[in-house]
Amino acid sequence: MKLNDRGLLIVISGPSGVGKGTVRKALFEMKNHNLTYSVSMTTRKIRPGEKDGKDYYFVSREEFERKIEEGKFLEHAEFVGNYYGTPLDKVDALLDQGKEVVLEIEVDGALQVKKKMPDCVMIFLVPPGKQALYDRLRGRGTESEEVIEQRIQKANREFKKAKLYDYIVVNDEVMNAADRIMAIIRAEHAKTERSIHKYMELIGEEEE
Ligand code: 5GP
């Protein structure tokens, strides 16, 4: 039985290289969920294997800046020389349809979302250790040494923001991390403040 009409907004952040994308994909492959991924817009170059419209909407700086002016983003941020942003239009509509909307975004953008939609669920994904992160960033082989260095520095700054999140999830094993996130989503649904109104309505009782 469903006790929430509006879906949850789930924000997943974590330092570059922690494996957010892989964990998110594992999460979406799990059974019995109602999750929808919000595809972000970016000005960064497309990586081999990525698809426009699936991984990101890849646009020029001019187009991105025009959309900022038109107020088309729920949040946006600059990350290592490129813009990234969450298109506003779909997120609200999906939440109204009762869907769980997952954002996978960096810390500055996540804090903008928290301000605008305080009942979102903020999850910070961390590596089991810093070396694992550095190895992943280098092993990816898609960025220059300069960009990798910038991403490492950015990751070290991002670690310090973990305390602003509701949950910390360790990505020691992809499936473990996805399981933990699913457990958080289920628990958040059952929270009294999210479900009591609908339940009282169902049993025909007034709330005190
Ligand atoms: P990447 O270039 O590795 O795909 O992403 C770089 C960083 O930007 C990651 O931390 C990723 O989570 C973040 N990111 C992706 N989409 C968005 C977005 O829409 N908004 C913000 N603020 N960050 C994003």
Residues whose N, C-alpha, C, O or C-beta is under 5 A from the ligand:
A	BS01	5GP	G14 S16 S40 M41 H76 A77 F79 Y84 G85 T86 E104 I105 E106 G109
